[in-house]
Amino acid sequence: MKVIVDIIYSSNIHLTADEVYIEAQKVYPNISLGTVYRNLNKLKTHAIISEVPMGTVLTFTKHPDTNAHFECDSCHRIYCISLDLESRSLSQRSGFNVDRWSLMMHGVCRECERQSVR
């Protein structure tokens, strides 16, 4: 289970279960996809990682999730964006009682931008 936590926490993008599985195989070549799914569910249940649905795909990221994301229009990877926005501050500024928030940004990531320049 530690290898799965390490994979997710060392990534700056949201990972699908398949992507976690591919990375875990580099450390444990005999690991099964079922083992990865079971561990992802346990980690999610214990609030060690966050599960974030993006369209029809479930992705996994550090917990707590930042609630701000960038999705690349080219490669469709999802990046966590660190924003310093507290619910209490948003409540005061907006006049609404904000208990949670999310933000999705779209565009082209640096890697895809570099590839298009070549």
N, C-alpha and C positions, 0 to 999 in steps of 0.2 A: 504494500500500500504506500510506503514511503516514496518509492520511485514515481508513482503516479502524482503524488503531491509535489514532488520536486519538478516534474515535467510541467505541471500546470503553473506553479509559482515562478518558474524560470522563464515562462513565455510572456511576451508582451502583447500577445494576441489571444483571442478566444480559440479554444481547440475543440474539435469534434472528438467523439469517442474513438473514431478510426485514427485520427491523428495522434491521440494519446497512445493508442495501441501500437502504432508504428514506432513511436519513440521508445516505448517500454520494451519492445522487442530488441532494441539495441543493447539493453542491459540484461534482459531476460529473454533469450531467443525462443524459449518454449512457452512463454506466457500466452494464454488464450484470450480471445476477444471477450468471451464470457467473463473471465476473471477481471478484465478491465472494467466492463460494465458493472459488475457487482461492487467493485471497489469504488467506482465513481458514485454509485448510489449511496453507499455507506458514507463516503466523504461528504456528499451533499446533505444527507440526513443529519450528520453531526455538525453541519455548518462550517466545514473546513474549506469547502469550495462552493462556488455558486454555479447553478445551471441557468443558462440564459437562452431562451428560444429566439432564434433568428430566422424568421420565415418558417420553413418546414424542418429546419435542422436545429437540434439541441447542441449548444456549445457549453464549454466549461471554462471557468476562470477563477482567479483568486477570490476569496471571501473576506470581507464583503465586497461585492462588485461596486465599481465606482459609479455606476449608473450613467456614465457618459461614454459613448462609443463612436467609433469611426468605421464605416464599412466602405471598403474599396470597391468602386464600381467596376474595376477591371478584374481583379483576382478574387473578390468577394470575401477576403479575410476581414475579420472584425478585431479592431484594436481597442483596448481600454484607454480612455483619456482621463487624466487626472485633472479634475476641476475643483477648486476650493469653494464649493457652494454648500452651505449648511441649510437644512430644512428650516431651522428657526429664523435665519437671516432672510430666506426666501419668503417666509410667512410675513415677516415684518415689512419687507419691501412690496409684496404683492397685495397684502391685505387679506390673503386667504390662509387657511390653516393647512400648511403643506406638511405632510408626514413622510412623503417620499417623492422622488422625482427621477426622470430619465431623459436622456438626450441622445438622439441618433444623428450623427453627421455623415455625409456622403461626399465622395470625391475620389481622387486617385492617390494611392499610398506612394511613399518615396520609392520603393522598389519598382513598382510598375511605371512610375514616372521616369526612373533611370533607364528602364528597358525600352521605353518609347523614344528616348533621345538617341539611342544607339543606331 
